[in-house]
Amino acid sequence: MPPPQAQQRILSDRVNTFGQYLLNRYGQRVHKLALNAGFTCPNRDGTKGRGGCTFCNNVSFSPNAKEPPSIAAQIEAGRAVLAKRTGARRFMAYFQAYTNTYDPIDALRERYDSALVHPDVIGLSIGTRPDCVPEPVLDLLARYRARGKEIWLELGLQSADDSTLERVNRGHTFADYQRAVQAAHRRGIPVCAHLIVGLPGEGREHAIESLERVLGVGVEGLKLHALHVVRHTRLAIDWRRGHYQPLALEDYVATCADIIERTPPEVTFHRVTGTASRDILLAPDWCSQKWAVLNGIEAELYRRGTRQGDLITPSSCRKLASTA
């Protein structure tokens, strides 16, 4: 195994990371700034459901989930921390918490513009649901791209299996995801698909099947997360009752390596793990240890002697060719 100080560099050598993509494109470090713009979700406000997904406590994804400060204040605070920690001077505004396309178009434009007006913000990454990207929103994002802004649409698919999506109360289908991607691609907007590994009822084969279906539709980026159990969720109740068993670290690492090996080299990995703070995390404990997971994935690829794209199957190539 390579020495610890070399591991982050070697992971970038074996995986096409989003950070490396931005470095190559802009010639300097560019970091995402996670923002909470005060949106809600149709799966929480009663439009599609109440209570949200069975695993969702949005505090686990955004530290500003309660009464967020202004977008300008969040950017100033975030850039100061990142500049000191990483030396970055340019940033992507990442609209992360809840559904960031779920509002009237004028309200969306106002929020997006308030981030783009900052001189160090080069673009937007918009996190949303596949069933919440109407035509006017995509037209707005396309206009930003036409002005030279770096724009990414991040779609929270989580699984390509409709039975799983129903089980975790997502409130959308894989067909919704297909339609959203196709509409985005017609406008030249790149898509990053979010996939969760370890959803109830799913194993390694389901994760690979979700990957293949996503690749079949066409995608420019991927973001992987392990399912973690956090407080104040229905998943937490299932876990306490013994109805859900979280993944072991070694199983997540092996599945991530499987996915990376089967992903075309041109697709960027925006993230290969997600974390939750210890004050809300119930299980598994390793989901609070980002570097243990990243180092584990790097070590597994090193052990296998593989890198991104080494195990692309003929069927995946045919699917990709059919969507080109």
N, C-alpha and C positions, 0 to 999 in steps of 0.2 A: 504494500500500500504506500502511496506517495506521502511525503511529510505533510503535516497539517497546514503549514503556511502555503503549500502549493495547491491545496485542494480547490479553492475558489477559481483559480486560473484554469486548472485542468477541467473542471466542470464546464467552463465556457468553451474549452477546446472540444469537448465531447457533445455539447448541447448548444444549439443555436438560441442563445438567450436574448431576451428583449433588450437588456442592458447593452449587450454587445452590438445588437442591431442599431440602437440609438447612437452608440459611440461611433460606429462606422459611418452612419448617415450624417452626423453633425460634427464629427471630429472632436468631441469632448463629452464628458459625462453628462448625461441627462437623467434625472430621477423623477419618478412619479410622486406627486403630492396628493395624498388621500384627502378628499373633501367630503363633508356632509352638508348638502345644500337644503336640508329640511324636507326632503320628499317623503312620501309614504309609499304604500304598495297596494295594488288592487286585491291582493290575497290577504290583506290585513284590514282594509277599510270597509269590507262588505261587498265590494263590487264583484269579486270572484270568491271571496271567502273571508273568514275572520281567524285571527291567530297566526296566520302565516304558515310557512312550511314547518314540518314537525321538528326540524333541527334548528330553526331560526331564532336566535336572539341576536339582533343586529349589533349589539355592543361588541360581540366577538369579532366583527369585521371592521368596526370603526370606533376609535376611541372618542370621537366627538358625537356619539349617537344621541346624547341628551342636550337639548337646547344649544345647538351649534352656534358659534360666533359667526360673524359675517364671512363670506368667502374671501374677501380681501384680507381679513385678520388671520384666517386659517392659512392662507398662502404665505403671508409674512412670517408667521410663527414656524410653519413647516420648512420654508426655505432657509431660515436661520439655522435650524437644527441640522438639516441635510448638508448645508454648505460647510458647517463646522465639522460634521462627521465624515463626509465623503469628498469635500472639495467641489461638489457640483455647483454650477452657476446657472444652469438652465433646467427647466422643469416641465413635466407634463401635468396638467391639472386632471386628477383622477376623481371623477364624480362616482363615489363608491357606495355610500349607504343607501339601502333600499332601492327604489326603482327610479332612475334618474332621467327618464323620459316621460314620466307619468304626471303631466301637468299641461295646461294650455300652452300653445306654442309661444305666445308672447312671454309667458313666465319663464319658459325654458331658455329662450333667447337672452333674456335679462341675466339669468344666472350664468349661462355659458360666457356671455360677453364680459361679465364682471371678472371672470378668470382670465380670459384672453387679453384683457386690457393691460395686464401686468407685463412689463417689458421682458421679463425673464421666462415667461410661460410660452412655450413654442406650440402647444396644442392641447387637445382634450382626449381623454379616454373616458368613455361614457358607459357605466355599468347599468344594465337593465335586464328586463325579462324579454323572452322571444315574442310574447304576445302584446308588447307595449311599444312597438316601434312603427307608428303610423307614417304614412307618406310625407306629411309636412315636416316631421322630425328628421327623416332621412334627407329631405331636400335641404334643410337647414345645415345639417352636418356636411353635405356635399358642397354647399356654398363656402363653408369654412375651409374645406380642402382646396377649393378653387382659389382661395386667397393665400395658399401656401402653408396652411396650418397642418400639423400632424394630428390626424383624427383617427381614433379607433373606436369601434363599436364592440363592447364586451357583453356577450349574451350568456346569461346564466342558464345554460341547458341542464347541467348536472348529470343527466343520464339520457341516453337515446331510447330507453325502454319505457314505453307508456305505462306499463303496469307499475314500474318503480316510481315514475312521476306521480301516479295516482296514490301510491302507498305513502309517499312523503308529503302529499297534499300540495304539490307544486301549482296545480291549477292551469297548466298548459300542456301541450303535446309536442312530440317531435315534429309533427307537421307544422306547427306554429314556428318552430325554429327554422325549418326549411324555407318557409315563406319569408321570414325576416332576413335570412342570409341572402337569398336570391334578390330581394328588393335592395339590400345594401350593395350587393355586388353590381347591380345594374347602374348604380351611381358611383362606382369606383371606391366605395368605402370598405376598408379592410375590417375583418371580423376576428375577434378573439373569443373562442368558446371556452366556457368554464365547465369542467368535469369534476365531480366528486367521486373519489375512490372509497369504497366501503359502505355504500348505502345499504339500508336493510334489504336483505334478500339477494344482494349482488355479491359476486366473487370476481376473481381475476378475469374469467371469460367474458363477463358482462362489461368490464372496463374496456377490454380490447374490442368488443363488439361496438360499444359506444364510440370509441375512437374511429373505427372503420366507417361507421355511418356518418360521422362528422367529416371525415376526409372525403367521403363520397359526395357530400354536398359541396365541399370546397371551403377551405378555411385558411387564414393567414397566421393566426396565433392560437395558442392553447394555454390554459391555466389549470393546473391540477391542485386539488385540495384533498386532504384526508377528512373523512367525516369525523368531527369531534363532538362530544356531548357537552353541552354547556347548560348552565342553570336556566330555569324558567322556560323550558321547552317541553313539548310532548315527548321528544326523544329521551329526555332525561327521565321521564316517568317510566318509559319502556325499559331503559337501562337499569333503573333501580329495581324493577320487577323481574329482571333477568331475561327480558324479551329481546334485548339487543346486545351483541358482543362486539365491541370496537376492534378494529384491526390491530394486530401486533406491528411494531415498527418494521420488523424484517419483511412482513407481508406487504406493507405499503411500499417499502423500498424496492422490492422485487417487481411489484406491479408497475411502479413508475418507470423502472428500467425497461420492462416489457413495452410500455407505451412509447418511450423515447426511441427505442430501437425500431419501432414500426411507423414512426412519423417522418415524413419527407424532410430532408435537411433544410429546405427553404422556409418551413413553418417555424415561427419564433415561439419559444416557450416564455411566456410572461411570468410564470411562477410554477414551481414544481412542488411547493408545499405551502400550507397556510398555518398560522398559529392562533392561539387564543390565550388571553392573559390568565394567570393562575387564579385570579379572584373569581372568575366565572367558569373555568374549565373543570369538568368533572372527570372526563376520561376521553381518550387515553392520555396518560401523563406526558408522553413524549411529544404531544402536539403543542407543548409550550417551549420546545427545544428546537428552534429553527435550524441551527447549525448541525445538530446531531442528525437531522433528517437529510439536509443537503450533503453532508459528508458521507452519509450512508449511501445515498444514490450515486455519488461520485465513486465511492469505493466499489459498489456493485458493478457499475459499468467498467471500471478498471479491472475488476476480477474477471469479468466476462470477455474483456478485450474488445468491447463494442462501443459504438457511438450512435448518435441520432441517424436514423435511416438505414442502419445496417441490415435490418430484417424486414424491409418492406416486401410485402407479398405481391405476387402477380395480380391477385384480385384487387388489392389496394391500388395498384398502378392502373388497372383498367377503370376503376371508379374515378380516380383522379383525372385520367384522360377524358372520360366522358363528361366531366364538368369544366374542362378547360375552355 
